[in-house]
């Protein structure tokens, strides 16, 4: 199990990063009728997704 995790770690981080970025982008797109808090959450999710994708 440990070998499986280390072998596919980069792939999983990239998938999680893309998912967080997509969720954040959807929140920002729907911002027209929502509060400022959701905008901040969306930006944070995009940044987290970008950082997770760049972790070595």
MOPAC internal coordinates of N, CA, C and O (Angstrom, degrees):
PM7 1SCF
backbone

  N    0.0000 0     0.00 0     0.00 0    0    0    0
  C    1.4477 1     0.00 0     0.00 0    1    0    0
  C    1.5315 1   110.71 1     0.00 0    2    1    0
  O    1.2310 1   120.72 1   141.75 1    3    2    1
  N    1.3246 1   116.23 1   -38.25 1    3    2    1
  C    1.4567 1   119.95 1  -178.88 1    5    3    2
  C    1.5248 1   110.59 1   -64.28 1    6    5    3
  O    1.2310 1   120.51 1   138.78 1    7    6    5
  N    1.3255 1   116.63 1   -41.22 1    7    6    5
  C    1.4604 1   120.48 1   178.35 1    9    7    6
  C    1.5213 1   111.76 1   -63.91 1   10    9    7
  O    1.2310 1   120.31 1   142.28 1   11   10    9
  N    1.3153 1   117.01 1   -37.72 1   11   10    9
  C    1.4625 1   120.94 1   178.37 1   13   11   10
  C    1.5225 1   110.31 1   -63.34 1   14   13   11
  O    1.2310 1   120.58 1   136.89 1   15   14   13
  N    1.3276 1   116.49 1   -43.11 1   15   14   13
  C    1.4645 1   120.41 1  -178.71 1   17   15   14
  C    1.5229 1   110.77 1   -63.40 1   18   17   15
  O    1.2310 1   120.16 1   132.49 1   19   18   17
  N    1.3195 1   117.30 1   -47.51 1   19   18   17
  C    1.4560 1   119.96 1  -177.26 1   21   19   18
  C    1.5259 1   111.73 1   -68.53 1   22   21   19
  O    1.2310 1   120.32 1   149.94 1   23   22   21
  N    1.3171 1   116.99 1   -30.06 1   23   22   21
  C    1.4576 1   120.49 1  -178.94 1   25   23   22
  C    1.5276 1   111.68 1   -70.89 1   26   25   23
  O    1.2310 1   120.08 1   145.11 1   27   26   25
  N    1.3173 1   117.45 1   -34.89 1   27   26   25
  C    1.4600 1   121.32 1  -173.77 1   29   27   26
  C    1.5256 1   113.19 1  -110.80 1   30   29   27
  O    1.2310 1   120.18 1  -166.40 1   31   30   29
  N    1.3173 1   117.26 1    13.60 1   31   30   29
  C    1.4655 1   120.69 1  -175.60 1   33   31   30
  C    1.5282 1   111.76 1   -61.81 1   34   33   31
  O    1.2310 1   119.54 1   134.38 1   35   34   33
  N    1.3215 1   118.48 1   -45.62 1   35   34   33
  C    1.4682 1   121.15 1  -178.00 1   37   35   34
  C    1.5282 1   111.04 1   -63.44 1   38   37   35
  O    1.2310 1   120.40 1   140.38 1   39   38   37
  N    1.3287 1   116.84 1   -39.62 1   39   38   37
  C    1.4588 1   121.09 1   179.84 1   41   39   38
  C    1.5241 1   110.61 1   -62.76 1   42   41   39
  O    1.2310 1   120.04 1   136.24 1   43   42   41
  N    1.3337 1   117.53 1   -43.76 1   43   42   41
  C    1.4581 1   120.90 1  -179.65 1   45   43   42
  C    1.5235 1   111.39 1   -67.40 1   46   45   43
  O    1.2310 1   119.95 1   140.95 1   47   46   45
  N    1.3219 1   117.71 1   -39.05 1   47   46   45
  C    1.4615 1   120.37 1   178.26 1   49   47   46
  C    1.5216 1   110.42 1   -63.45 1   50   49   47
  O    1.2310 1   120.24 1   140.58 1   51   50   49
  N    1.3125 1   117.15 1   -39.42 1   51   50   49
  C    1.4583 1   120.59 1  -179.87 1   53   51   50
  C    1.5243 1   110.41 1   -66.98 1   54   53   51
  O    1.2310 1   120.02 1   137.92 1   55   54   53
  N    1.3280 1   117.56 1   -42.08 1   55   54   53
  C    1.4653 1   121.12 1   178.87 1   57   55   54
  C    1.5244 1   110.32 1   -63.43 1   58   57   55
  O    1.2310 1   120.11 1   135.26 1   59   58   57
  N    1.3307 1   117.39 1   -44.74 1   59   58   57
  C    1.4637 1   121.20 1   179.46 1   61   59   58
  C    1.5233 1   110.15 1   -63.94 1   62   61   59
  O    1.2310 1   120.21 1   138.09 1   63   62   61
  N    1.3139 1   117.20 1   -41.91 1   63   62   61
  C    1.4617 1   120.88 1   178.71 1   65   63   62
  C    1.5174 1   112.63 1   -61.70 1   66   65   63
  O    1.2310 1   120.47 1   135.80 1   67   66   65
  N    1.3163 1   116.70 1   -44.20 1   67   66   65
  C    1.4626 1   120.34 1   179.00 1   69   67   66
  C    1.5225 1   110.49 1   -65.53 1   70   69   67
  O    1.2310 1   120.19 1   139.75 1   71   70   69
  N    1.3349 1   117.25 1   -40.25 1   71   70   69
  C    1.4652 1   120.51 1   179.24 1   73   71   70
  C    1.5264 1   111.13 1   -63.65 1   74   73   71
  O    1.2310 1   119.96 1   135.08 1   75   74   73
  N    1.3338 1   117.67 1   -44.92 1   75   74   73
  C    1.4624 1   120.24 1   179.00 1   77   75   74
  C    1.5223 1   111.06 1   -63.32 1   78   77   75
  O    1.2310 1   120.48 1   138.65 1   79   78   77
  N    1.3123 1   116.69 1   -41.35 1   79   78   77
  C    1.4592 1   120.03 1   177.97 1   81   79   78
  C    1.5245 1   112.16 1   -62.98 1   82   81   79
  O    1.2310 1   120.48 1   138.75 1   83   82   81
  N    1.3310 1   116.69 1   -41.25 1   83   82   81
  C    1.4645 1   120.55 1   179.57 1   85   83   82
  C    1.5244 1   111.11 1   -65.49 1   86   85   83
  O    1.2310 1   120.27 1   137.69 1   87   86   85
  N    1.3317 1   117.09 1   -42.31 1   87   86   85
  C    1.4660 1   120.49 1   178.07 1   89   87   86
  C    1.5250 1   110.22 1   -62.68 1   90   89   87
  O    1.2310 1   120.61 1   135.81 1   91   90   89
  N    1.3143 1   116.44 1   -44.19 1   91   90   89
  C    1.4618 1   120.13 1   178.23 1   93   91   90
  C    1.5200 1   112.02 1   -61.92 1   94   93   91
  O    1.2310 1   120.10 1   138.93 1   95   94   93
  N    1.3224 1   117.41 1   -41.07 1   95   94   93
  C    1.4602 1   121.38 1   179.16 1   97   95   94
  C    1.5269 1   110.96 1   -64.98 1   98   97   95
  O    1.2310 1   120.09 1   139.11 1   99   98   97
  N    1.3303 1   117.42 1   -40.89 1   99   98   97
  C    1.4628 1   120.24 1   177.85 1  101   99   98
  C    1.5222 1   111.37 1   -63.22 1  102  101   99
  O    1.2310 1   120.35 1   140.70 1  103  102  101
  N    1.3244 1   116.93 1   -39.30 1  103  102  101
  C    1.4623 1   120.07 1   178.62 1  105  103  102
  C    1.5248 1   110.00 1   -63.91 1  106  105  103
  O    1.2310 1   120.19 1   137.82 1  107  106  105
  N    1.3354 1   117.24 1   -42.18 1  107  106  105
  C    1.4658 1   120.05 1  -179.75 1  109  107  106
  C    1.5308 1   110.85 1   -67.05 1  110  109  107
  O    1.2310 1   119.46 1   141.52 1  111  110  109
  N    1.3221 1   118.63 1   -38.48 1  111  110  109
  C    1.4636 1   121.71 1   179.50 1  113  111  110
  C    1.5271 1   110.41 1   -63.28 1  114  113  111
  O    1.2310 1   120.16 1   140.62 1  115  114  113
  N    1.3148 1   117.29 1   -39.38 1  115  114  113
  C    1.4594 1   121.37 1  -179.10 1  117  115  114
  C    1.5257 1   112.16 1   -83.22 1  118  117  115
  O    1.2310 1   119.92 1  -169.49 1  119  118  117
  N    1.3140 1   117.76 1    10.51 1  119  118  117
  C    1.4619 1   122.89 1  -174.60 1  121  119  118
  C    1.5156 1   112.51 1   -66.02 1  122  121  119
  O    1.2310 1   118.76 1   160.18 1  123  122  121
  N    1.3099 1   119.96 1   -19.82 1  123  122  121
  C    1.4621 1   122.32 1  -173.99 1  125  123  122
  C    1.5287 1   111.94 1   -53.85 1  126  125  123
  O    1.2310 1   119.41 1   146.35 1  127  126  125
  N    1.3205 1   118.72 1   -33.65 1  127  126  125
  C    1.4601 1   120.47 1  -177.27 1  129  127  126
  C    1.5329 1   112.72 1  -114.72 1  130  129  127
  O    1.2310 1   119.49 1  -169.17 1  131  130  129
  N    1.3282 1   118.57 1    10.83 1  131  130  129
  C    1.4599 1   120.67 1  -177.02 1  133  131  130
  C    1.5178 1   110.72 1  -115.04 1  134  133  131
  O    1.2310 1   120.98 1    -1.94 1  135  134  133
  N    1.3254 1   115.72 1   178.06 1  135  134  133
  C    1.4638 1   121.20 1  -174.90 1  137  135  134
  C    1.5243 1   111.93 1   -86.79 1  138  137  135
  O    1.2310 1   121.11 1    -8.02 1  139  138  137
  N    1.3225 1   115.48 1   171.98 1  139  138  137
  C    1.4647 1   122.30 1   179.84 1  141  139  138
  C    1.5231 1   111.45 1   -64.52 1  142  141  139
  O    1.2310 1   119.95 1   150.19 1  143  142  141
  N    1.3109 1   117.69 1   -29.81 1  143  142  141
  C    1.4623 1   121.45 1  -179.93 1  145  143  142
  C    1.5254 1   111.24 1   -59.78 1  146  145  143
  O    1.2310 1   120.29 1   139.13 1  147  146  145
  N    1.3131 1   117.05 1   -40.87 1  147  146  145
  C    1.4620 1   119.98 1   179.48 1  149  147  146
  C    1.5275 1   111.46 1   -66.74 1  150  149  147
  O    1.2310 1   120.24 1   147.13 1  151  150  149
  N    1.3187 1   117.15 1   -32.87 1  151  150  149
  C    1.4650 1   120.05 1   175.75 1  153  151  150
  C    1.5209 1   110.49 1   -62.93 1  154  153  151
  O    1.2310 1   120.72 1   136.11 1  155  154  153
  N    1.3262 1   116.22 1   -43.89 1  155  154  153
  C    1.4657 1   120.37 1   179.01 1  157  155  154
  C    1.5243 1   110.46 1   -63.97 1  158  157  155
  O    1.2310 1   120.02 1   136.94 1  159  158  157
  N    1.3244 1   117.56 1   -43.06 1  159  158  157
  C    1.4682 1   121.24 1   178.78 1  161  159  158
  C    1.5291 1   110.00 1   -62.00 1  162  161  159
  O    1.2310 1   119.98 1   137.64 1  163  162  161
  N    1.3218 1   117.64 1   -42.36 1  163  162  161
  C    1.4610 1   121.24 1   178.97 1  165  163  162
  C    1.5161 1   112.13 1   -61.76 1  166  165  163
  O    1.2310 1   120.38 1   136.08 1  167  166  165
  N    1.3251 1   116.88 1   -43.92 1  167  166  165
  C    1.4637 1   120.53 1   179.03 1  169  167  166
  C    1.5191 1   110.64 1   -64.67 1  170  169  167
  O    1.2310 1   120.38 1   138.36 1  171  170  169
  N    1.3354 1   116.87 1   -41.64 1  171  170  169
  C    1.4669 1   120.71 1   179.08 1  173  171  170
  C    1.5245 1   110.57 1   -62.65 1  174  173  171
  O    1.2310 1   119.88 1   138.71 1  175  174  173
  N    1.3297 1   117.83 1   -41.29 1  175  174  173
  C    1.4643 1   120.43 1   179.29 1  177  175  174
  C    1.5287 1   111.36 1   -64.56 1  178  177  175
  O    1.2310 1   120.06 1   140.17 1  179  178  177
  N    1.3173 1   117.50 1   -39.83 1  179  178  177
  C    1.4657 1   119.99 1   178.08 1  181  179  178
  C    1.5230 1   110.35 1   -64.13 1  182  181  179
  O    1.2310 1   120.38 1   136.16 1  183  182  181
  N    1.3340 1   116.87 1   -43.84 1  183  182  181
  C    1.4656 1   120.39 1   179.45 1  185  183  182
  C    1.5238 1   110.66 1   -64.32 1  186  185  183
  O    1.2310 1   120.10 1   137.68 1  187  186  185
  N    1.3459 1   117.41 1   -42.32 1  187  186  185
  C    1.4688 1   120.38 1   178.55 1  189  187  186
  C    1.5236 1   110.58 1   -61.69 1  190  189  187
  O    1.2310 1   120.37 1   137.34 1  191  190  189
  N    1.3260 1   116.90 1   -42.66 1  191  190  189
  C    1.4594 1   120.36 1   178.07 1  193  191  190
  C    1.5153 1   112.03 1   -60.90 1  194  193  191
  O    1.2310 1   120.29 1   137.43 1  195  194  193
  N    1.3230 1   117.05 1   -42.57 1  195  194  193
  C    1.4648 1   121.44 1   178.76 1  197  195  194
  C    1.5246 1   110.81 1   -64.42 1  198  197  195
  O    1.2310 1   120.42 1   136.35 1  199  198  197
  N    1.3315 1   116.81 1   -43.65 1  199  198  197
  C    1.4627 1   120.14 1  -179.02 1  201  199  198
  C    1.5296 1   111.97 1   -67.09 1  202  201  199
  O    1.2310 1   120.15 1   140.60 1  203  202  201
  N    1.3220 1   117.32 1   -39.40 1  203  202  201
  C    1.4689 1   120.07 1   179.10 1  205  203  202
  C    1.5237 1   110.15 1   -64.52 1  206  205  203
  O    1.2310 1   120.18 1   142.12 1  207  206  205
  N    1.3310 1   117.26 1   -37.88 1  207  206  205
  C    1.4627 1   119.57 1   179.75 1  209  207  206
  C    1.5199 1   111.40 1   -67.59 1  210  209  207
  O    1.2310 1   119.41 1   153.10 1  211  210  209
  N    1.3161 1   118.72 1   -26.90 1  211  210  209
  C    1.4614 1   121.52 1  -176.67 1  213  211  210
  C    1.5201 1   113.77 1   -95.71 1  214  213  211
  O    1.2310 1   119.34 1   177.51 1  215  214  213
  N    1.3287 1   118.87 1    -2.49 1  215  214  213
  C    1.4651 1   121.01 1   177.57 1  217  215  214
  C    1.5236 1   108.45 1   -71.70 1  218  217  215
  O    1.2310 1   121.02 1   -45.11 1  219  218  217
  N    1.3215 1   115.65 1   134.89 1  219  218  217
  C    1.4683 1   119.36 1  -179.66 1  221  219  218
  C    1.4981 1   110.81 1   -91.48 1  222  221  219
  O    1.2310 1   120.10 1   180.00 1  223  222  221

